[in-house]
């Protein structure tokens, strides 16, 4: 309606004489805001869900999808970076050529038998949501048999490279069925299996239900895992490719371990001196 008034070169009916939003309209909008339910963030995914996903992965399809998800977790990836999602996105799906492995300071080829024994894996994010291009993030071996970024990315690259006609431009979510039919893992398929793993663990263990998990839960879980491990905030921001304190939205303060040890730290300095704003002689 306001647009119609503008086109007719008439005063905007939403504004008062001072050109500000009319008071009665301010009150109405404030009322709408008060009655609307608050935004409910997706829960942070735990490492135990990753392990359960791995245990439940029986078929080659589920195993490949699980490896992709574990690999994405260590890099706090957005879902559109490693699986097919609905809608148009600025972010580009990662391809085989975006994944590099190093032993010492030497890059090794994807065809090397020692690929899974590399010291670290580096991923180049060509196009991102925040318009930063060619952003390189590196993760080192974790030492874990299952949850290791080097091992899972080596497995992903190997099975994609084993497909007939494979190339460096193949996206990381590519999968070939035994009959040779191509398939690209989707966010819907992934979410279904993450929720199955969470259901198997049970709400009594996690204290949230599978329905509360979304694809953003992995990114939140990665941030939460780093925070609980006392990783410096600037490191979390850089590894997760957050350009501002927006990553704080992914930290879940309702997690019990969030405040672990804080109370004891709060009484380490029981007395402190406050420098007065004026001379002590004026007091």
C-alpha positions in Angstrom: 0.0 0.0 0.0 2.8 2.4 0.9 4.4 1.7 -2.5 1.1 2.7 -4.2 1.1 6.0 -2.4 4.7 6.6 -3.4 3.9 5.9 -7.1 1.0 8.4 -6.9 3.5 11.0 -5.4 1.6 11.0 -2.1 2.9 11.0 1.4 3.9 7.6 2.9 1.0 6.7 5.2 3.3 4.8 7.5 5.2 7.9 8.5 4.2 10.7 10.8 4.8 14.5 10.3 8.5 14.1 11.3 9.1 11.4 8.7 9.4 8.7 11.4 7.4 5.5 11.6 4.1 6.3 13.1 3.8 5.6 16.9 0.7 3.5 16.6 2.4 1.4 13.9 5.5 1.0 16.1 3.4 -0.3 18.9 1.7 -2.8 16.6 4.9 -4.1 15.2 6.3 -4.4 18.7 3.3 -6.4 19.7 3.8 -8.8 16.8 7.4 -9.3 17.8 6.4 -10.1 21.4 3.9 -12.7 20.4 6.0 -14.4 17.8 7.8 -17.5 19.1 11.6 -17.1 19.4 13.9 -18.7 16.8 14.9 -22.2 17.9 18.4 -22.9 16.8 19.4 -26.4 15.7 21.2 -28.4 18.4 25.0 -29.0 18.2 25.9 -32.4 16.9 28.2 -34.5 19.0 31.2 -36.7 18.2 29.2 -39.6 19.6 26.7 -39.2 16.8 29.4 -39.4 14.2 30.7 -42.7 15.7 27.2 -44.1 15.8 26.6 -43.1 12.2 29.8 -45.0 11.4 28.7 -48.1 13.3 25.3 -48.1 11.6 26.8 -47.7 8.1 26.6 -51.2 6.6 26.1 -50.6 2.8 28.8 -49.0 0.6 26.4 -46.1 0.1 26.0 -45.4 3.8 29.8 -45.8 4.4 30.7 -43.3 1.7 28.1 -40.8 3.0 29.4 -41.3 6.5 33.0 -40.6 5.5 31.9 -37.5 3.7 30.1 -36.2 6.7 33.0 -36.9 9.1 35.3 -35.1 6.7 33.0 -32.1 6.5 32.7 -32.0 10.3 36.4 -31.4 10.9 36.2 -28.4 8.5 33.0 -27.0 9.9 31.6 -27.1 6.4 28.3 -25.6 5.3 26.1 -28.4 3.9 26.1 -26.8 0.4 29.8 -27.3 0.2 29.7 -31.1 0.3 26.2 -32.3 -0.5 23.5 -31.3 -2.9 20.9 -29.1 -1.3 17.7 -27.4 -2.4 17.8 -23.8 -3.7 20.4 -21.7 -5.4 23.6 -21.1 -3.4 26.6 -18.8 -3.9 28.8 -21.5 -2.4 30.3 -24.0 -4.8 30.5 -27.8 -4.2 34.0 -29.0 -3.4 35.7 -31.1 -6.1 38.5 -33.7 -5.9 41.1 -31.1 -7.0 40.2 -29.0 -3.9 41.6 -31.7 -1.6 45.4 -32.0 -1.1 47.5 -34.1 1.2 51.0 -33.5 2.6 53.7 -35.5 4.2 56.1 -33.1 5.9 56.2 -30.1 3.5 55.7 -32.2 0.4 52.4 -32.5 -1.4 51.6 -36.1 -2.4 49.5 -37.3 -5.4 46.1 -38.8 -4.9 47.4 -42.0 -6.5 50.1 -42.5 -3.8 49.6 -45.6 -1.7 50.6 -43.6 1.4 47.7 -41.2 1.0 45.9 -42.2 4.2 49.2 -41.9 6.1 49.6 -38.3 5.2 50.4 -35.8 8.0 47.6 -33.4 7.1 44.9 -32.6 4.5 44.3 -29.2 3.1 41.0 -28.1 1.5 40.7 -25.0 -0.8 37.3 -23.4 -0.7 37.0 -21.6 -4.0 33.7 -19.9 -3.6 32.1 -19.2 -0.3 29.1 -17.4 1.2 31.2 -14.6 2.4 32.8 -13.9 -1.0 36.3 -14.9 0.0 37.9 -17.1 -2.7 40.6 -19.7 -2.6 40.5 -20.0 1.2 42.8 -22.8 2.3 42.1 -24.7 5.6 44.3 -27.5 6.9 43.6 -30.2 9.4 46.1 -32.7 10.8 45.8 -36.4 11.7 43.7 -36.9 14.9 45.2 -40.3 15.8 41.7 -41.8 16.0 40.9 -44.9 14.0 37.5 -43.5 12.8 37.3 -39.8 13.4 40.3 -38.6 11.5 40.1 -36.0 8.8 43.1 -37.4 6.9 41.8 -40.9 6.8 38.3 -40.1 5.8 39.3 -37.7 3.1 41.8 -40.2 1.7 39.1 -42.8 1.6 36.7 -40.3 -0.2 39.3 -39.4 -2.8 40.2 -43.1 -3.4 36.7 -44.3 -4.0 35.9 -41.4 -6.3 39.2 -42.0 -8.2 38.3 -45.6 -8.6 35.2 -44.8 -10.7 35.5 -45.2 -14.5 36.2 -41.9 -16.2 36.8 -40.1 -12.9 38.5 -36.7 -13.0 39.8 -34.0 -10.7 36.7 -31.9 -11.4 34.3 -34.6 -9.9 32.4 -33.2 -6.9 33.1 -34.8 -3.5 29.5 -36.0 -3.2 29.8 -38.3 -6.2 28.9 -42.0 -5.7 28.7 -44.9 -8.2 26.3 -47.7 -7.6 27.5 -51.3 -8.4 25.7 -51.0 -11.8 27.8 -47.9 -12.6 24.9 -45.5 -12.2 26.1 -42.1 -10.9 24.6 -40.5 -7.8 25.2 -37.3 -5.9 24.7 -37.4 -2.2 22.0 -35.0 -1.0 21.3 -33.1 2.2 18.0 -35.0 2.6 19.8 -38.4 2.5 22.4 -37.2 5.0 20.0 -35.7 7.5 18.0 -38.9 7.5 21.0 -40.9 8.5 22.3 -38.4 11.1 18.9 -38.6 12.8 18.9 -42.4 12.7 22.2 -42.3 14.6 20.9 -39.8 17.1 17.8 -42.0 17.6 20.0 -45.0 18.2 21.9 -43.1 20.9 18.6 -42.0 22.4 17.4 -38.7 23.9 18.3 -39.8 27.4 22.0 -39.8 26.4 21.9 -36.7 24.2 19.1 -34.7 26.0 17.6 -33.7 22.6 15.6 -35.6 20.0 16.6 -36.5 16.5 14.0 -34.0 15.2 15.9 -31.1 16.6 18.9 -31.9 14.4 19.4 -30.1 11.1 22.2 -29.8 8.6 23.5 -26.8 10.4 24.0 -29.0 13.5 27.3 -30.2 12.1 28.7 -26.7 11.8 27.4 -25.9 15.3 28.8 -29.1 16.6 32.3 -28.4 15.1 32.3 -24.9 16.7 31.2 -26.4 20.1 33.8 -29.2 19.9 36.6 -26.7 19.4 35.2 -24.4 22.1 35.0 -27.2 24.7 38.6 -28.2 23.8 39.7 -24.7 24.7 40.7 -23.8 21.1 41.3 -20.0 21.0 38.3 -18.0 19.6 40.4 -16.6 16.7 41.3 -20.2 15.7 37.7 -21.3 15.7 36.8 -18.3 13.5 39.6 -19.0 11.0 39.1 -22.8 10.8 35.3 -22.4 10.5 35.7 -19.5 8.1 33.7 -17.1 10.1 34.6 -13.5 9.2 33.0 -12.0 12.4 31.7 -13.1 15.8 28.7 -14.6 13.9 30.2 -18.0 15.0 28.9 -17.3 18.5 25.5 -18.2 17.1 26.7 -21.7 16.8 27.9 -22.0 20.4 25.3 -23.6 22.6 25.5 -22.2 26.1 22.8 -24.8 27.2 25.4 -27.5 26.8 26.3 -28.6 30.4 30.0 -28.7 29.7 29.9 -25.1 28.4 30.6 -23.6 31.8 32.8 -26.3 33.2 35.5 -24.9 35.5 34.3 -21.3 35.2 33.0 -21.1 38.8 36.4 -22.1 40.2 38.1 -19.5 38.0 35.7 -16.8 39.2 37.1 -17.0 42.8 40.7 -17.2 41.9 40.9 -13.4 42.3 38.6 -12.7 45.1 39.7 -9.1 45.6 40.6 -6.6 43.0 41.3 -2.8 43.1 39.2 -0.4 41.0 41.1 2.6 39.9 38.9 5.6 40.8 37.8 8.0 38.0 38.7 11.0 40.2 41.5 11.7 42.6 41.3 9.9 46.0 41.5 13.4 47.6 38.1 14.2 46.0 36.4 11.2 47.7 
